[in-house]
Amino acid sequence: MRKFLPSALAAVAVTTALLTLPTGTAAAQSTACSTAVDLINAANTANNGTLDDAAQKDLANKLLAVNASGPDRDAITAFAKSLLDDNVTDMNAAIAKFNTACA
């Protein structure tokens, strides 16, 4: 069974990432993370909050193309691969990793 990324889950992930960002300039969100958040938000908006298989694959491919390195790359890749993996039914681990790296 293919999982769906409901709008509430995506909104919580993105909102959590954005709300936990430091307000100072010393630890600003990376360009890669910002791009990934923008891609996730755009996919969520374009698909009315529910990503079907095609939308998940499209988002995953876009995320995998983001120019990132280190922990950002690992987190973005883990999130993208979770979208592609039919055996993943719970995105919580990928979301947590993404939020940790990109917050």
Buried (B, 14 or more C-beta within 10 A) or exposed (E): EEBBBBBEBBBEBBEBBBEEBEEEEEEEBBEBBBBBBEBBBEBBEEBEBEBEEEBBBBBBEBBBEBEBEEBBBBBBBBBBBBBBEEEBEEBEEBBBBBBEBBB
